Amino acid sequence: MNIFLDKMKALLGDEFDEFLKFYNSSGEHYRGLRVNTLKCSVEKLRDLLDFELKPAPFCSESFYIPNEITSFGNNPLHHAGAFYIQEPSASSAVTMLDVQEGDYVLDLCAAPGGKSTQIAAKLNSKGFLWSNEIVKNRANILLSNIERLGIRNATVSNAYPEVLCDRLAGCFDKVLVDAPCSGEGMFRKDSAAESEWSDEHVKSCAERQLKILNSAKNALKDGGVMVYSTCTFSVEENEGVISRFLEENPDFALEDANVDFGRPALEYARRIFPMDGGEGHFAARLRKSGELYKNSFAENKPKKIDSKILDFYDSLFIGRPFGENIEVIGDKIIVLPQKYVLTEKLPVLRSGIILGQIVKNRIEPHHSAFMAAKACECVSKVDFDVNSAEIKAFLHGEEVAVDDNIKGYTAVCVNGITTGFGKCSNGRLKNKYPKGLRLL
């Protein structure tokens, strides 16, 4: 750690003593959440939580959580996908990417999903998101978060960056590379990150980061934007990687992201230290030369869909809210994003949402579809308050009493936000909340 501290002193100069005060204040790291506007407004979440949300400067939907708040992941609103627990400065990179509705965006190193779900909220179910994670178990966590936050227009894959970006060459308006790093910005909240640190690890990270960037560039359209980010303070992994990338790729230029958080680096990149309100982040916005065009994804040709599938769809949801680009893959009925790129020979975990599963001669609804639906799109629903005994029982996997008039598959909502489903008969809701998600 002496090597790390010597580097920080050289980097910060007169501010080193102030940094050291933050660094030594263990247990007092910044905690935050980001409101998922696909399912909940900022105003609504403010009203439902029993503590004050203090705005963070890195994103308009990001807020600080008081340190005394514990077990926040058990809150029914978290299960419903109303928010994502995220260290505040981690939201800075997507802000600098400046995602617009209709964009086609690749998040190349996406697990556990904080930045991907932030991108999806900005897309507002328009355009397309491809989220990739090379480590399989982390890719499954990414998929779980994509599902929990109700994202309809995403593909989740588990591919090597160089393979994926070659296969999807020139497909994306915007690419995010939140690169694996030495994690110096994680030291205050994760002692394991500190114990694993070494100067050799920093150097190996920098080499890997440059390699990933040189793969990511291939997926970007001419005129497109790529943001590179890390959660480390290391000059080798931040300014060093960007400088080397620009030297090797003269068709890219560093550009101003028009943000005022943190502090400048390399003129237009941004650095965030604990003194700036976050645990630590670096982000740089790069633009590829050329004229941007918007026709990388062709409309899918309409397919003939079994009327039984459409009848099933209509029995659950009003107006077929996920579209009608339906495919049966194995025993799953999948509603794919309306514009879609072929995925042959790529390890895709899921595209779009699972509408249902074929079991013998019937179709069973899938949790994925109800999480992606708004309450007003569900044919049948029950709604419980966040503090009610009913929602707690549901999240524990128990049956819940409902009105006798409610029959069949029914969305379960918490204050109007879908959080799963059950099957109602005779005044009881049989629980269909996935066992792996239930509160113990």
Steps between C-alpha positions, in 0.01 A plus 500: 500500500797734537546489122131585452515789746820637343326502161197677645724762662671565167162523328322722755777720636355743757170308508660175613438564871131559432484179293666314786226613741240343271714192439536435872130550581400134462131424519407849380514448125241656271188290448238572243210393282386586153128523429389271217274730301375207289296397804490793743538878499739683730206675666319173566804334656557804722145463630530126563834491684520585871827692472616804305661464159787744455585565132841392370668717234577221252153417367156657546357166622786424743475563875697443819374245756563572870761266648262384771264341245559122502363195313369733231506222242211335688272798443198396286568798272845357427343165410260690275788665314409854603867576565851362464747519790805674353795697631420854382808577288447173307215673316737760351612293199150453354429870553808572287383248237186718459263223390195613302173318429545289188877451537661159451737451792755235593610460863801275453604422861157526656468292820348540748278734298498845659609681185297279265180563691579873504544489121170313463314764702637770267393297195146483646420170321603649164809409304705203613743401776756220478652414840798267509699340779784255440475322841205258493383524862523881484306494173219317680494772768486758220203321343321488836536877540388565142190295574431657842508852357249411229717549191332386178743598226825333606719206408729351766803302385803323645759556225865592464517872409708443186260233369187701578628827355619336179162330458314827568738727309359845432165431668488749788451874538659488845727259685583493870820334620491492880825310508616251766754689710709495816202639693673770702169684526356194679750489787280684753209259462676178401803383697554216252568754222772655715660168593514393133669821384856502366699714262532198268122462498463865398731447204327180390161676525624781276607252230168317516302827492677616185429166335129524591479857365658388173233231473215734597586753229398247233138488622462877464354674196691774325416819688402302810594564863690273738545564873782331687470486878663342805451510877869550567730799556798352313653730237627193312145363468333832429695774322762246392254266327312786330822663378627172355164426336492842333856456375408165343163618365524842332138465383389555863505825698439586863203736528329713762208321670363833632484392864618689807541223759840382613806667349657509154769257381662503157297821455166329421497179707369510859643370827299454820665469842326453837542875551272547196207304646566147374718202582704540184451493124664599174322543166601622156271563202645410159351563156577305187545708186249478219132570452252321726233294333201326655430188292707229666201287605238389250134453591415136566274342244156414642464133593186294521421452868294215640159639600526314834806706586326826412191397702729425794674839456165680493377315809783656704574841349304778335608610150798259471736750665827324411422487126441197283850392397439159656711188469476160666848392608501159663215508751512882540280756326720806449395851399810642332573871458332632185833579336751228553838377382557132427684319779618174341822371652481748789439385859174684567334445838180682405357750255184695580264345754362153564124513457439141608621144519340204326424227754340189342187630327478840672692825533615628839571875536855609579618739773697696235185618323327629811813686613513674160131594505349812646206447735265667250602243235397199711157345451479399866690649794509541875677792665652504849667775699876484550449459877217247479507150642376372163802613296738363763319166492513496119875564497543215749324267256176467696143492376312827541130571555333696214150598394284202400423664164865487384568194288792357303851631448533835675777760525613584853587867546652705778354852493421457131839350400496141374714260701387157384183297459287225643192297412174590672208278586253480789635814664864381510801598291728202439855638504708492181788717623825323398649303788848637445375857554291444812579653837617244752 
